[in-house]
Amino acid sequence: MEKFTTHTGRAVPLRRSNVDTDQIIPAHWLKKVTRSGFEGGLFEAWRKDPEFILNQPERGGASVLVAGPEFGTGSSREHAVWALQNYGFQAVISSRFADIFRGNSLKNGLLTVVLPQETVERIWALTEADPTAEVTVDLEAREVRAEGIAASFELDENVRWRLLNGLDDISITLQNADDITAFEQTRPSFKPRTLPVL
Amino acid sequence: MGRTLAEKVWDDHVVRRAEGEPDLLYIDLHLLHEVTSPQAFDGLRLAGRTVRRTDLTIATEDHNTPTLDIDKPIADPVSKVQLETLRRNAAEFGVRIHSLGDVEQGVVHVVGPQLGLTQPGTTVVCGDSHTSTHGAFGALAFGIGTSQVEHVLATQTLPLAPFRTMAITVEGELPEGVTAKDLILAIITRIGTGGGQGYVLEYRGSAIRGLSMEARMTICNMSIEAGARAGMIAPDQTTFDYLKGRPHAPQGADWDAAVAYWETLVTDQDAVFDAEVVIDADELTPFVTWGTNPGQGAPLGASVPDPASFEDPSERVAAENALKYMGLEAGTPLREVKVDAVFVGSCTNGRIEDLRAAAAVLDGRRVADGVRMLVVPGSVRVALQAVEEGLDKVFTAAGAEWRHAGCSMCLGMNPDQLAPGERCASTSNRNFEGRQGKGGRTHLVSPQVAAATAVLGRLAAPVDLSSNVAVEV
């Protein structure tokens, strides 16, 4: 995983709540067997509308998505995170994220930041009025900054440490392989097994 | 202080607990399918890792599989590659797989329980959000992303953030014609799509105790639509009776030891939930969705709501967007909403009891002219059982299409899709924009409502059907 320390970029204000992962990346894109090449499918249905915010020329190259509450609900597809990253987003700000999407994002180095809806509204107002306005997402200081806005955010300290250092979860877990082996020896014999095929 | 069911199962799986770290939890059962696993196996290969416990891992093909002409090569080349990738990965890493054409093939969340692999007090994961289904057995079961799939393949564990607990207490008895699907849709509308966020829900109370295992699975399946981490129901005699004799259920002395353990898996009297919701089962009626998220639902007897009636500004905007997408006018009685298609199937309502319920309504009746009805069993085993009972004949005699097992039109990854603008009454779990096909419009319903809707061509319950079944069909 890539390290995330701090990022500054222009924003896309997405005034929608309950943006589900089927909207972020529709199911027919999920047939791909890679982690790349999903940018074309990001918000595919909405991008057919020329008025959609992502189609506005001044939003080109923006890297911080600022969305309404309940972002990332529905399907567990990690492809939603890959699509956002493939497109160029480095961070997503919302007042509420769905649990699975949030977990997926933080495992891929896409920083999902929870801010109060009132602060989200202020960032929307700022970036709608001035598309060139930059938003800084600072993981070291745990703060989001933009013109006239400085909002601190919370993130689990262990998750933050992994992101700041770009650590791989599996390697960390395997350092405790002995604990796993010890646990396995205590598992009752009635626990289900998939093999051999009966 | 006492512990809740969820806390007990969690505690029994902690491999490692350390200050400032998430608990490392052991995973008893890992289910795989073709869509969310290829990148995980790639990750293993890149790092030179193996699958730690192939004996706790099982794969089936479901999301992409066609429901017609399954003996012919898969027409969509991209789907074909994805299915072949799973087969190759399963062979290379030694994972048991049930491919298209195999008698144990089917939707992953139907297959696990019917094999008896899903058991009380286990931890179950799958790269699929509807893994919450397995919570019906008193398992702690949740959907994970592909990075976590790779993590479980490599370590059989997951580091997990703590959860909160919510009791959903349903007292009373579901009235005639009201099903588990109506109940869960009503619960989601009550608490909202984010209401369960961070929580493991425990469904309890006399109405839940009275439900069959399959109905309990329908309830737990849609916990994710309320944003919950998982949904659970304490195991009881109904659970044990369902499991006894299944291929992977414990046998002999193991069975006795297992039941003795399972019987401890109840929330202690003095345990405290972080939140509680109480629902009166007797008050419920058939429930349907009118919008584009599962929390936008109403009793079938109600009308399409006026967005202005929502106090919360983001809910109001969401309702406006939903009505626009759905092509609905506020104030229209839901019973007047006409449909083009009906889908019976999915991990929510694709089991034998669901097919029986739909068939009972359709028996001797016809699907309305201009309405296309698809019946897709959740697994090959369910299909075989339905055929044995003659249900397939009831469906085809009524003019419905009887298909092969798979996820099918729940998400339209295979050719079973709605055309733009088509409206569907669906027993699946998500009414998101475009979920069943680009531009398609979905109303989530129970199998009974689906069948009655198919007959009348508009949203309806069996009670709306004339008692005089047409003889000259």
Interface residues (C-beta under 8 A of the other chain):
Chain A: R15 R16 S17 N18 D20 D22 Q23 P26 A27 H28 L30 K31 K32 V33 T34 R35 A45 G68 P69 E70 T73 G74 S75 S76 R77 E78 H79 V81 R96 A98 D99 I100 G103 N104 K107 N108 Q117 D156 E157 N158 D169 I170 I172 T173 L174 N176 A177 D179 I180 F183 E184 R187 P188 S189 F190 K191 P192 R193 T194 L195 V197 L198
Chain B: V15 R16 G20 E21 P22 L24 Y26 D28 L29 V35 T36 P38 Q39 D42 A47 R49 R52 T54 D55 L56 T57 I58 H63 N64 D76 V78 S79 V81 Q82 T85 R96 G116 L117 T118 Q119 T122 G127 D128 S129 F142 G143 I144 G145 T146 S147 Q148 E150 H151 A154 T155 Q156 T157 P159 A161 T193 G194 Q197 G198 I224 E225 G227 R229 P247 H248 P250 D254 W255 A257 A258 Y261 T292 N293 G295 S314 E315 V317 A318 N321 L411 G412 M413 R430 F432 E433 G434 R435 K438 G439
